[in-house]
Amino acid sequence: MTVVVSVDEILKTKPADRAKYLKEFAGCEISGKSLNELKQAKTTEDLIAAL
């Protein structure tokens, strides 16, 4: 399955709400290490690495 999301929109979302955003808009559930990295991401590169 391919999912397309806007990295910029995710980075604009509060770190604590990013997993919720991905679940609502892309149907993706993030957990574990990826969830922590998602919350800590500050750059596009950080976010891509988390996902």
C-alpha positions as protocol buffer text, in pm:
chain_id: "A"
residue {
  index: 1
  type: MET
  ca { x: 0 y: 0 z: 0 }
}
residue {
  index: 2
  type: THR
  ca { x: 126 y: 345 z: -87 }
}
residue {
  index: 3
  type: VAL
  ca { x: 38 y: 639 z: 133 }
}
residue {
  index: 4
  type: VAL
  ca { x: 110 y: 1001 z: 40 }
}
residue {
  index: 5
  type: VAL
  ca { x: 123 y: 1268 z: 310 }
}
residue {
  index: 6
  type: SER
  ca { x: 264 y: 1618 z: 325 }
}
residue {
  index: 7
  type: VAL
  ca { x: 584 y: 1622 z: 526 }
}
residue {
  index: 8
  type: ASP
  ca { x: 541 y: 1996 z: 579 }
}
residue {
  index: 9
  type: GLU
  ca { x: 193 y: 1946 z: 725 }
}
residue {
  index: 10
  type: ILE
  ca { x: 318 y: 1681 z: 963 }
}
residue {
  index: 11
  type: LEU
  ca { x: 602 y: 1905 z: 1080 }
}
residue {
  index: 12
  type: LYS
  ca { x: 354 y: 2189 z: 1135 }
}
residue {
  index: 13
  type: THR
  ca { x: 149 y: 1960 z: 1361 }
}
residue {
  index: 14
  type: LYS
  ca { x: 234 y: 1962 z: 1732 }
}
residue {
  index: 15
  type: PRO
  ca { x: 476 y: 1679 z: 1804 }
}
residue {
  index: 16
  type: ALA
  ca { x: 233 y: 1511 z: 2045 }
}
residue {
  index: 17
  type: ASP
  ca { x: -41 y: 1514 z: 1777 }
}
residue {
  index: 18
  type: ARG
  ca { x: 159 y: 1381 z: 1481 }
}
residue {
  index: 19
  type: ALA
  ca { x: 68 y: 1014 z: 1531 }
}
residue {
  index: 20
  type: LYS
  ca { x: -299 y: 1113 z: 1553 }
}
residue {
  index: 21
  type: TYR
  ca { x: -264 y: 1317 z: 1233 }
}
residue {
  index: 22
  type: LEU
  ca { x: -114 y: 1020 z: 1048 }
}
residue {
  index: 23
  type: LYS
  ca { x: -384 y: 786 z: 1175 }
}
residue {
  index: 24
  type: GLU
  ca { x: -666 y: 1022 z: 1072 }
}
residue {
  index: 25
  type: PHE
  ca { x: -533 y: 1128 z: 732 }
}
residue {
  index: 26
  type: ALA
  ca { x: -333 y: 825 z: 619 }
}
residue {
  index: 27
  type: GLY
  ca { x: -468 y: 535 z: 823 }
}
residue {
  index: 28
  type: CYS
  ca { x: -117 y: 470 z: 961 }
}
residue {
  index: 29
  type: GLU
  ca { x: -50 y: 371 z: 1319 }
}
residue {
  index: 30
  type: ILE
  ca { x: 295 y: 458 z: 1449 }
}
residue {
  index: 31
  type: SER
  ca { x: 441 y: 306 z: 1766 }
}
residue {
  index: 32
  type: GLY
  ca { x: 765 y: 225 z: 1943 }
}
residue {
  index: 33
  type: LYS
  ca { x: 1088 y: 382 z: 1827 }
}
residue {
  index: 34
  type: SER
  ca { x: 921 y: 536 z: 1521 }
}
residue {
  index: 35
  type: LEU
  ca { x: 668 y: 715 z: 1743 }
}
residue {
  index: 36
  type: ASN
  ca { x: 943 y: 865 z: 1957 }
}
residue {
  index: 37
  type: GLU
  ca { x: 1136 y: 975 z: 1648 }
}
residue {
  index: 38
  type: LEU
  ca { x: 818 y: 1117 z: 1494 }
}
residue {
  index: 39
  type: LYS
  ca { x: 758 y: 1332 z: 1801 }
}
residue {
  index: 40
  type: GLN
  ca { x: 1120 y: 1452 z: 1805 }
}
residue {
  index: 41
  type: ALA
  ca { x: 1149 y: 1528 z: 1432 }
}
residue {
  index: 42
  type: LYS
  ca { x: 1247 y: 1886 z: 1356 }
}
residue {
  index: 43
  type: THR
  ca { x: 1345 y: 1855 z: 989 }
}
residue {
  index: 44
  type: THR
  ca { x: 1216 y: 1681 z: 679 }
}
residue {
  index: 45
  type: GLU
  ca { x: 1507 y: 1438 z: 702 }
}
residue {
  index: 46
  type: ASP
  ca { x: 1423 y: 1356 z: 1066 }
}
residue {
  index: 47
  type: LEU
  ca { x: 1061 y: 1292 z: 978 }
}
residue {
  index: 48
  type: ILE
  ca { x: 1141 y: 1068 z: 683 }
}
residue {
  index: 49
  type: ALA
  ca { x: 1381 y: 867 z: 899 }
}
residue {
  index: 50
  type: ALA
  ca { x: 1109 y: 823 z: 1163 }
}
residue {
  index: 51
  type: LEU
  ca { x: 862 y: 692 z: 908 }
}
